[in-house]
Amino acid sequence: MKRRTFVLISLAALGLVLVSFFIMGFSRLALPYRTARMLAAPTMGLGALLTAVAMVQSLLSVTGIRPLEAEE
């Protein structure tokens, strides 16, 4: 994996988690808590998945199994 791809995955994960909090917060203004959680769950789940992918990639890079490739 290239460094740029790793950074983009990390930023996308952070963005999705933030969007999830915004969705939940603004939907709580008009909807019950349970419904707000259900609306925010897909983006939070995808953000968690991308975070796990970035974590596994960073562990592989640190151990030297699959180092990050430099940009050319």
VMD Tcl script that builds the backbone (N, CA, C; Angstrom):
set m [mol new atoms 216]
animate dup $m
set s [atomselect $m all]
$s set {name element resname resid chain x y z} {
  {N N MET 1 A 0.849 -1.163 0.000}
  {CA C MET 1 A 0.000 0.000 0.000}
  {C C MET 1 A 0.902 1.236 0.000}
  {N N LYS 2 A 0.507 2.209 -0.770}
  {CA C LYS 2 A 1.267 3.442 -0.838}
  {C C LYS 2 A 0.916 4.344 0.343}
  {N N ARG 3 A 1.839 5.211 0.685}
  {CA C ARG 3 A 1.619 6.103 1.823}
  {C C ARG 3 A 0.409 6.996 1.606}
  {N N ARG 4 A 0.234 7.473 0.396}
  {CA C ARG 4 A -0.896 8.350 0.096}
  {C C ARG 4 A -2.222 7.620 0.325}
  {N N THR 5 A -2.298 6.364 -0.070}
  {CA C THR 5 A -3.509 5.575 0.136}
  {C C THR 5 A -3.784 5.385 1.615}
  {N N PHE 6 A -2.731 5.133 2.391}
  {CA C PHE 6 A -2.880 4.963 3.834}
  {C C PHE 6 A -3.414 6.240 4.475}
  {N N VAL 7 A -2.884 7.372 4.068}
  {CA C VAL 7 A -3.343 8.654 4.614}
  {C C VAL 7 A -4.798 8.913 4.226}
  {N N LEU 8 A -5.158 8.612 2.988}
  {CA C LEU 8 A -6.540 8.817 2.546}
  {C C LEU 8 A -7.516 7.923 3.314}
  {N N ILE 9 A -7.119 6.677 3.573}
  {CA C ILE 9 A -7.970 5.774 4.355}
  {C C ILE 9 A -8.147 6.317 5.770}
  {N N SER 10 A -7.070 6.807 6.356}
  {CA C SER 10 A -7.143 7.353 7.715}
  {C C SER 10 A -8.036 8.592 7.765}
  {N N LEU 11 A -7.893 9.481 6.803}
  {CA C LEU 11 A -8.720 10.690 6.769}
  {C C LEU 11 A -10.192 10.359 6.493}
  {N N ALA 12 A -10.425 9.371 5.635}
  {CA C ALA 12 A -11.805 8.961 5.360}
  {C C ALA 12 A -12.450 8.373 6.612}
  {N N ALA 13 A -11.694 7.592 7.370}
  {CA C ALA 13 A -12.220 7.018 8.614}
  {C C ALA 13 A -12.580 8.130 9.599}
  {N N LEU 14 A -11.695 9.093 9.759}
  {CA C LEU 14 A -11.966 10.210 10.661}
  {C C LEU 14 A -13.192 10.997 10.188}
  {N N GLY 15 A -13.270 11.255 8.896}
  {CA C GLY 15 A -14.409 11.983 8.352}
  {C C GLY 15 A -15.722 11.252 8.557}
  {N N LEU 16 A -15.724 9.950 8.351}
  {CA C LEU 16 A -16.959 9.183 8.536}
  {C C LEU 16 A -17.412 9.161 9.986}
  {N N VAL 17 A -16.471 9.071 10.905}
  {CA C VAL 17 A -16.844 9.100 12.320}
  {C C VAL 17 A -17.428 10.464 12.682}
  {N N LEU 18 A -16.823 11.534 12.188}
  {CA C LEU 18 A -17.362 12.870 12.455}
  {C C LEU 18 A -18.748 13.056 11.839}
  {N N VAL 19 A -18.924 12.581 10.610}
  {CA C VAL 19 A -20.234 12.664 9.958}
  {C C VAL 19 A -21.273 11.878 10.752}
  {N N SER 20 A -20.872 10.748 11.281}
  {CA C SER 20 A -21.791 9.943 12.080}
  {C C SER 20 A -22.265 10.699 13.318}
  {N N PHE 21 A -21.334 11.390 13.977}
  {CA C PHE 21 A -21.725 12.172 15.148}
  {C C PHE 21 A -22.649 13.326 14.760}
  {N N PHE 22 A -22.396 13.966 13.634}
  {CA C PHE 22 A -23.278 15.031 13.172}
  {C C PHE 22 A -24.662 14.493 12.832}
  {N N ILE 23 A -24.714 13.356 12.156}
  {CA C ILE 23 A -26.009 12.754 11.816}
  {C C ILE 23 A -26.795 12.453 13.080}
  {N N MET 24 A -26.116 11.852 14.053}
  {CA C MET 24 A -26.811 11.495 15.282}
  {C C MET 24 A -27.256 12.746 16.045}
  {N N GLY 25 A -26.394 13.733 16.110}
  {CA C GLY 25 A -26.740 14.943 16.845}
  {C C GLY 25 A -27.891 15.712 16.236}
  {N N PHE 26 A -27.850 15.902 14.919}
  {CA C PHE 26 A -28.917 16.672 14.275}
  {C C PHE 26 A -30.222 15.880 14.165}
  {N N SER 27 A -30.137 14.572 14.026}
  {CA C SER 27 A -31.378 13.802 13.955}
  {C C SER 27 A -32.038 13.689 15.323}
  {N N ARG 28 A -31.264 13.860 16.401}
  {CA C ARG 28 A -31.856 13.835 17.740}
  {C C ARG 28 A -32.729 15.053 17.984}
  {N N LEU 29 A -32.565 16.093 17.180}
  {CA C LEU 29 A -33.408 17.273 17.341}
  {C C LEU 29 A -34.866 16.973 17.011}
  {N N ALA 30 A -35.098 16.044 16.075}
  {CA C ALA 30 A -36.467 15.788 15.630}
  {C C ALA 30 A -36.917 14.346 15.830}
  {N N LEU 31 A -35.957 13.439 16.067}
  {CA C LEU 31 A -36.296 12.022 16.145}
  {C C LEU 31 A -35.895 11.441 17.502}
  {N N PRO 32 A -36.479 10.318 17.870}
  {CA C PRO 32 A -36.066 9.672 19.128}
  {C C PRO 32 A -34.622 9.162 19.056}
  {N N TYR 33 A -34.059 8.903 20.234}
  {CA C TYR 33 A -32.662 8.487 20.336}
  {C C TYR 33 A -32.390 7.204 19.558}
  {N N ARG 34 A -33.281 6.240 19.661}
  {CA C ARG 34 A -33.084 4.954 18.977}
  {C C ARG 34 A -33.027 5.135 17.462}
  {N N THR 35 A -33.896 5.950 16.923}
  {CA C THR 35 A -33.909 6.211 15.484}
  {C C THR 35 A -32.648 6.955 15.057}
  {N N ALA 36 A -32.207 7.884 15.874}
  {CA C ALA 36 A -30.980 8.621 15.564}
  {C C ALA 36 A -29.778 7.682 15.525}
  {N N ARG 37 A -29.717 6.749 16.456}
  {CA C ARG 37 A -28.622 5.765 16.449}
  {C C ARG 37 A -28.671 4.905 15.201}
  {N N MET 38 A -29.870 4.508 14.796}
  {CA C MET 38 A -30.007 3.668 13.603}
  {C C MET 38 A -29.595 4.420 12.344}
  {N N LEU 39 A -29.833 5.715 12.292}
  {CA C LEU 39 A -29.418 6.508 11.141}
  {C C LEU 39 A -27.899 6.695 11.098}
  {N N ALA 40 A -27.275 6.821 12.262}
  {CA C ALA 40 A -25.837 7.073 12.331}
  {C C ALA 40 A -25.015 5.787 12.257}
  {N N ALA 41 A -25.614 4.642 12.480}
  {CA C ALA 41 A -24.874 3.381 12.563}
  {C C ALA 41 A -24.100 3.009 11.292}
  {N N PRO 42 A -24.658 3.155 10.092}
  {CA C PRO 42 A -23.885 2.755 8.902}
  {C C PRO 42 A -22.596 3.545 8.714}
  {N N THR 43 A -22.646 4.853 8.927}
  {CA C THR 43 A -21.423 5.632 8.749}
  {C C THR 43 A -20.418 5.332 9.864}
  {N N MET 44 A -20.904 5.108 11.074}
  {CA C MET 44 A -20.000 4.761 12.169}
  {C C MET 44 A -19.370 3.393 11.923}
  {N N GLY 45 A -20.149 2.458 11.421}
  {CA C GLY 45 A -19.613 1.131 11.121}
  {C C GLY 45 A -18.558 1.168 10.030}
  {N N LEU 46 A -18.815 1.936 8.989}
  {CA C LEU 46 A -17.832 2.053 7.915}
  {C C LEU 46 A -16.567 2.759 8.398}
  {N N GLY 47 A -16.728 3.764 9.243}
  {CA C GLY 47 A -15.572 4.434 9.831}
  {C C GLY 47 A -14.759 3.490 10.706}
  {N N ALA 48 A -15.439 2.656 11.472}
  {CA C ALA 48 A -14.739 1.671 12.310}
  {C C ALA 48 A -14.011 0.642 11.452}
  {N N LEU 49 A -14.623 0.232 10.354}
  {CA C LEU 49 A -13.982 -0.724 9.454}
  {C C LEU 49 A -12.719 -0.129 8.829}
  {N N LEU 50 A -12.809 1.107 8.364}
  {CA C LEU 50 A -11.633 1.763 7.789}
  {C C LEU 50 A -10.545 1.979 8.840}
  {N N THR 51 A -10.933 2.264 10.074}
  {CA C THR 51 A -9.958 2.399 11.150}
  {C C THR 51 A -9.250 1.082 11.396}
  {N N ALA 52 A -9.988 -0.023 11.370}
  {CA C ALA 52 A -9.374 -1.340 11.562}
  {C C ALA 52 A -8.414 -1.665 10.420}
  {N N VAL 53 A -8.783 -1.320 9.190}
  {CA C VAL 53 A -7.905 -1.560 8.046}
  {C C VAL 53 A -6.616 -0.764 8.189}
  {N N ALA 54 A -6.727 0.491 8.586}
  {CA C ALA 54 A -5.540 1.328 8.775}
  {C C ALA 54 A -4.668 0.797 9.908}
  {N N MET 55 A -5.292 0.314 10.970}
  {CA C MET 55 A -4.527 -0.222 12.092}
  {C C MET 55 A -3.763 -1.478 11.695}
  {N N VAL 56 A -4.417 -2.382 10.977}
  {CA C VAL 56 A -3.746 -3.604 10.532}
  {C C VAL 56 A -2.596 -3.265 9.594}
  {N N GLN 57 A -2.828 -2.337 8.684}
  {CA C GLN 57 A -1.769 -1.934 7.756}
  {C C GLN 57 A -0.591 -1.308 8.501}
  {N N SER 58 A -0.872 -0.496 9.511}
  {CA C SER 58 A 0.218 0.119 10.262}
  {C C SER 58 A 0.985 -0.923 11.076}
  {N N LEU 59 A 0.288 -1.911 11.625}
  {CA C LEU 59 A 0.978 -2.985 12.334}
  {C C LEU 59 A 1.859 -3.796 11.392}
  {N N LEU 60 A 1.368 -4.069 10.209}
  {CA C LEU 60 A 2.181 -4.793 9.224}
  {C C LEU 60 A 3.390 -3.967 8.797}
  {N N SER 61 A 3.223 -2.679 8.720}
  {CA C SER 61 A 4.322 -1.807 8.329}
  {C C SER 61 A 5.375 -1.722 9.428}
  {N N VAL 62 A 4.937 -1.593 10.667}
  {CA C VAL 62 A 5.873 -1.475 11.790}
  {C C VAL 62 A 6.672 -2.759 11.977}
  {N N THR 63 A 6.026 -3.902 11.806}
  {CA C THR 63 A 6.731 -5.172 11.980}
  {C C THR 63 A 7.606 -5.522 10.787}
  {N N GLY 64 A 7.434 -4.818 9.682}
  {CA C GLY 64 A 8.267 -5.069 8.505}
  {C C GLY 64 A 7.724 -6.135 7.581}
  {N N ILE 65 A 6.542 -6.640 7.853}
  {CA C ILE 65 A 5.955 -7.678 7.003}
  {C C ILE 65 A 5.550 -7.107 5.656}
  {N N ARG 66 A 4.916 -5.949 5.689}
  {CA C ARG 66 A 4.495 -5.279 4.449}
  {C C ARG 66 A 4.688 -3.778 4.599}
  {N N PRO 67 A 5.884 -3.286 4.309}
  {CA C PRO 67 A 6.151 -1.864 4.517}
  {C C PRO 67 A 5.367 -0.986 3.525}
  {N N LEU 68 A 5.161 0.261 3.943}
  {CA C LEU 68 A 4.503 1.226 3.069}
  {C C LEU 68 A 5.445 1.603 1.932}
  {N N GLU 69 A 4.889 1.710 0.748}
  {CA C GLU 69 A 5.706 2.076 -0.425}
  {C C GLU 69 A 5.783 3.594 -0.523}
  {N N ALA 70 A 6.942 4.074 -0.903}
  {CA C ALA 70 A 7.134 5.519 -1.075}
  {C C ALA 70 A 6.502 5.964 -2.385}
  {N N GLU 71 A 6.118 7.222 -2.418}
  {CA C GLU 71 A 5.554 7.804 -3.633}
  {C C GLU 71 A 6.649 8.016 -4.677}
  {N N GLU 72 A 6.283 7.868 -5.905}
  {CA C GLU 72 A 7.258 8.088 -6.983}
  {C C GLU 72 A 6.882 9.276 -7.827}
}
mol reanalyze $m
mol bondsrecalc $m
mol representation Tube
mol addrep $m
